[in-house]
């Protein structure tokens, strides 16, 4: 809910903070930046020092940092609050799946638990815009204040309902890995954001080079670290690669498009925040139902094939929505949103299960952290690219069509990739 809140109240937030259209990518990308930079850190800390402890700290910090967003008076301060919010969210996401793995051994119970976990992701996406849009009729700042309070309430249940678990490896936290990964992601998002004004400009090229160099530095740091954020040996496991690739493209294709679409609709169609929130609810509500029911596919359809089907459905949905924004017709979006919701539900159900089952049980939080890191790296980069593509031509209707076509193309690429990443038979 806190992740999706800005989607429908972004115009009000940007107007209040004096944020330009192209710079609005930073308002959306603060949380995914924090998530991507800290998910692996949170996963490693949770495995080593206690998953319940990190989960509790995350829920408290999420409440405080979300409330701080309501007090921001500039684009920079709001973005920093959202980055901190993302770091707190990382502690919640990375540890929650690890706690479920400890509570439910392999079998139907774990499948059901991870399915509900994935469905709750969809539920938060569905309810967040409605809550934010409804509260924002008074003032957009109240939306963050209420969501912050809700997170603090949740933290009160942690000590009584969760059991502590850990799988310590020894060694110090990999701060160098966290720093190089965070800087690499920031450079990439900055390049994609600035690319709107010209992809061949020197600052854009320099930032892209910096992103590549910092990524290489991250790999070197991980090879030498005694307790790395990411065990690079996991990259030799096809199921882990499939889960990570699927998460990356889910963020880059699905989440990025649906994060930007509400703002684009408000700018092009003059649709109110609440009307846009109901459209988002249609998509994510379908996703929630499908994710809950997807457990019935276990044993019949592999998680890898489920991912491929989900991506194909999203590609089809994006193509069916072409021309709707330019024609000023939001009803033409409805069939595509429903089809994309089905695909998203399949993705949300398959990704957490594949993430935890593709790594050793004692590294469950690392597997979850890696999966969600890939998802939010894709989301941050995808949002920046979507805004750059949709606003570069000066015609938002035509630009939105280009963004949808790009999203569909990446979804097809994702489907092919996860199908190729299959376990080799010995």
VEXPAVEX-191505 format. One record per residue (C-alpha): x, y, z. Coordinates in pm, whole numbers, plus 50000, padded with zeros to 5 digits. Layout:
// VEXPAVEX-191505
> X_Y_Z
...
// end
This chain:
// VEXPAVEX-191505
> 50000_50000_50000
> 50276_50245_50083
> 50455_50155_49759
> 50155_50230_49536
> 50016_50530_49725
> 50199_50792_49512
> 50064_50652_49184
> 49722_50819_49201
> 49811_51125_49410
> 50130_51207_49218
> 49985_51515_49039
> 49880_51671_49371
> 50212_51581_49532
> 50413_51718_49239
> 50210_52041_49234
> 50260_52091_49607
> 50634_52025_49588
> 50687_52211_49258
> 50813_51901_49076
> 50839_51909_48695
> 50686_51628_48484
> 51018_51467_48392
> 51145_51487_48752
> 50837_51304_48880
> 51026_50980_48816
> 51216_51054_49137
> 50893_51082_49337
> 50794_50735_49217
> 51142_50584_49231
> 51245_50674_49584
> 51097_50360_49738
> 51218_50112_49471
> 51565_50266_49499
> 51569_50202_49873
> 51425_49856_49825
> 51675_49752_49561
> 51972_49887_49756
> 51882_49731_50093
> 51691_49410_50020
> 52004_49195_50004
> 52143_49369_50315
> 51820_49303_50502
> 51811_48940_50389
> 52167_48876_50503
> 52118_49053_50836
> 51798_48856_50894
> 51963_48521_50827
> 52256_48607_51052
> 52092_48802_51336
> 51727_48702_51347
> 51443_48730_51097
> 51181_48838_51349
> 51412_49107_51487
> 51473_49258_51141
> 51105_49226_51047
> 51003_49414_51363
> 51260_49688_51301
> 51137_49716_50943
> 50771_49764_51035
> 50856_50031_51292
> 51089_50212_51051
> 50829_50188_50774
> 50575_50363_50994
> 50815_50644_51086
> 50955_50704_50735
> 50611_50695_50572
> 50491_50961_50813
> 50801_51168_50734
> 50690_51177_50371
> 50388_51375_50484
> 50617_51644_50627
> 50836_51689_50317
> 50848_52041_50171
> 51055_51979_49857
> 51113_51715_49589
> 51450_51626_49742
> 51316_51579_50095
> 51021_51374_49973
> 51248_51154_49761
> 51485_51099_50056
> 51189_51003_50277
> 51075_50756_50011
> 51426_50607_49982
> 51429_50556_50360
> 51082_50408_50332
> 51214_50166_50071
> 51497_50062_50303
> 51243_49989_50577
> 51022_49803_50331
> 51325_49593_50236
> 51345_49463_50592
> 50978_49361_50577
> 50991_49195_50235
> 51321_49012_50274
> 51233_48863_50611
> 50867_48778_50559
> 50929_48494_50314
> 51213_48364_50532
> 50976_48353_50829
> 50719_48164_50620
> 50977_47909_50507
> 51067_47839_50871
> 50701_47811_50971
> 50591_47589_50681
> 50798_47290_50562
> 50798_47200_50190
> 50454_47082_50080
> 50097_47208_50042
> 50121_47431_50351
> 50415_47626_50211
> 50252_47653_49868
> 49939_47796_50028
> 50136_48036_50251
> 50353_48173_49969
> 50043_48199_49750
> 49869_48412_50013
> 50188_48619_50048
> 50186_48686_49672
> 49814_48762_49679
> 49868_49016_49957
> 50117_49197_49733
> 49835_49229_49479
> 49589_49328_49753
> 49817_49608_49871
> 49851_49735_49514
> 49470_49725_49484
> 49382_49892_49812
> 49669_50142_49836
> 49552_50375_49555
> 49192_50366_49681
> 49297_50457_50035
> 49541_50722_49918
> 49295_50866_49664
> 49015_50879_49920
> 49224_51044_50190
> 49388_51281_49941
> 49053_51449_49879
> 49133_51625_50207
> 49512_51656_50163
> 49766_51425_49998
> 49987_51443_50308
> 49726_51270_50521
> 49755_50957_50305
> 50114_50906_50420
> 50031_50988_50781
> 49755_50725_50792
> 49964_50456_50622
> 50253_50528_50858
> 50024_50482_51158
> 49892_50155_51013
> 50245_50015_50987
> 50316_50104_51350
> 49999_49919_51451
> 50115_49609_51262
> 50451_49620_51441
> 50270_49576_51771
> 50161_49224_51672
> 50510_49103_51577
> 50645_48995_51921
> 50334_48788_51998
> 50278_48617_51663
> 50621_48541_51514
> 50891_48297_51624
> 51257_48397_51595
> 51479_48209_51349
> 51828_48258_51207
> 52102_48082_51012
> 52422_48270_51104
> 52727_48255_50875
> 52967_48474_51071
> 53153_48774_50934
> 53063_49141_50921
> 52772_49287_50722
> 52870_49348_50360
> 52846_49727_50363
> 53076_49765_50061
> 52842_49547_49856
> 52541_49750_49966
> 52717_50077_49877
> 52830_49970_49529
> 52489_49821_49445
> 52302_50129_49566
> 52529_50367_49372
> 52504_50153_49057
> 52126_50160_49071
> 52116_50536_49138
> 52343_50600_48838
> 52123_50384_48615
> 51798_50550_48720
> 51953_50897_48685
> 52070_50813_48331
> 51727_50687_48229
> 51561_50996_48381
> 51795_51240_48207
> 51764_51047_47881
> 51431_51216_47819
> 51622_51528_47707
> 51860_51337_47477
> 52012_50989_47503
> 52342_51087_47337
> 52431_51364_47582
> 52754_51334_47780
> 52593_51318_48130
> 52370_51029_48022
> 52663_50834_47878
> 52878_50903_48185
> 52605_50780_48419
> 52552_50462_48216
> 52927_50393_48222
> 52929_50456_48598
> 52642_50210_48641
> 52835_49939_48452
> 53159_50004_48644
> 52981_50003_48980
> 52800_49680_48893
> 53135_49519_48810
> 53270_49651_49141
> 52974_49494_49321
> 53055_49156_49167
> 53421_49185_49273
> 53320_49283_49626
> 53083_48986_49651
> 53354_48744_49535
> 53586_48855_49816
> 53337_48914_50098
> 53335_48667_50387
> 52956_48707_50421
> 52840_48841_50084
> 52501_48999_50026
> 52456_48760_49735
> 52615_48419_49707
> 52728_48432_49342
> 52727_48053_49334
> 52347_48074_49325
> 52375_48218_48974
> 52476_47871_48855
> 52132_47740_48952
> 51885_47767_48659
> 51580_47786_48892
> 51739_48077_49081
> 51822_48251_48753
> 51465_48195_48632
> 51322_48341_48953
> 51556_48642_48944
> 51504_48707_48572
> 51129_48679_48617
> 51137_48928_48905
> 51356_49173_48710
> 51122_49176_48411
> 50812_49190_48633
> 50942_49521_48765
> 51071_49647_48430
> 50762_49557_48228
> 50454_49513_48448
> 50509_49726_48760
> 50672_50014_48571
> 50385_50052_48324
> 50111_50024_48587
> 50296_50267_48817
> 50306_50537_48549
> 49969_50476_48384
> 49758_50647_48657
> 49953_50973_48625
> 49943_50957_48245
> 49566_50909_48255
> 49518_51207_48484
> 49729_51428_48258
> 49572_51314_47928
> 49211_51234_48015
> 49161_51466_48310
> 49044_51166_48513
> 49017_51215_48889
> 49246_51037_49131
> 48962_50819_49262
> 48850_50713_48913
> 49207_50616_48829
> 49230_50432_49162
> 48930_50220_49062
> 49099_50129_48734
> 49411_50024_48925
> 49186_49832_49164
> 49036_49642_48870
> 49381_49530_48755
> 49520_49447_49097
> 49192_49299_49226
> 49197_49045_48944
> 49563_48982_49024
> 49476_48919_49391
> 49207_48662_49308
> 49425_48481_49054
> 49724_48470_49291
> 49507_48311_49561
> 49376_48046_49322
> 49709_47978_49152
> 49804_47724_49420
> 49571_47483_49240
> 49821_47480_48953
> 50098_47332_49169
> 50183_46985_49040
> 50016_47059_48708
> 50208_47363_48584
> 50566_47439_48689
> 50643_47779_48839
> 50869_47853_48541
> 50589_47788_48290
> 50350_47985_48509
> 50585_48283_48483
> 50600_48251_48104
> 50220_48246_48074
> 50193_48548_48302
> 50434_48749_48088
> 50260_48653_47764
> 49925_48762_47906
> 50069_49098_48007
> 50217_49146_47658
> 49879_49074_47499
> 49710_49311_47744
> 49951_49597_47673
> 49896_49561_47299
> 49517_49566_47338
> 49542_49900_47523
> 49725_50075_47238
> 49541_50385_47120
> 49306_50406_47418
> 49477_50703_47583
> 49516_50892_47255
> 49147_50837_47181
> 49053_50967_47526
> 48865_50643_47606
> 48934_50486_47945
> 48675_50205_47885
> 48905_50070_47613
> 49162_50004_47884
> 48935_49772_48083
> 48983_49444_47888
> 49360_49492_47886
> 49369_49566_48259
> 49175_49246_48331
> 49406_49031_48115
> 49715_49197_48264
> 49569_49135_48611
> 49544_48762_48538
> 49905_48759_48421
> 50021_48960_48722
> 49843_48719_48958
> 50027_48425_48804
> 50357_48612_48840
> 50294_48709_49203
> 50208_48350_49295
> 50500_48185_49116
> 50782_48427_49201
> 50792_48391_49583
> 50762_48011_49565
> 51039_47980_49306
> 51253_48231_49497
> 51262_48032_49821
> 51271_47686_49665
> 51561_47771_49433
> 51801_47828_49726
> 51903_47620_50030
> 51655_47650_50318
> 51907_47832_50539
> 51945_48102_50272
> 51571_48162_50228
> 51593_48529_50325
> 51880_48579_50081
> 51674_48415_49806
> 51378_48636_49888
> 51602_48943_49907
> 51765_48867_49572
> 51427_48810_49407
> 51275_49130_49537
> 51595_49325_49465
> 51568_49222_49101
> 51199_49315_49099
> 51260_49668_49231
> 51573_49728_49023
> 51351_49653_48726
> 51076_49874_48867
> 51302_50174_48929
> 51469_50150_48589
> 51137_50076_48419
> 50957_50375_48573
> 51237_50610_48467
> 51237_50464_48114
> 50856_50471_48087
> 50836_50837_48189
> 51124_50926_47956
> 50965_50745_47660
> 50610_50868_47721
> 50705_51235_47764
> 50989_51271_47510
> 50766_51326_47204
> 50554_51604_47357
> 50237_51405_47282
> 50143_51202_47590
> 49890_50991_47398
> 50144_50876_47142
> 50414_50848_47408
> 50191_50622_47620
> 50143_50393_47320
> 50519_50368_47276
> 50560_50288_47647
> 50295_50013_47621
> 50464_49863_47315
> 50800_49865_47497
> 50638_49698_47800
> 50489_49428_47576
> 50825_49367_47409
> 51005_49321_47740
> 50730_49085_47859
> 50778_48862_47554
> 51154_48867_47610
> 51094_48768_47974
> 50869_48475_47874
> 51134_48338_47638
> 51410_48385_47898
> 51239_48196_48181
> 51149_47909_47946
> 51513_47872_47843
> 51635_47870_48206
> 51543_47513_48288
> 51721_47264_48513
> 51962_47048_48314
> 51921_46674_48350
> 52234_46486_48448
// end
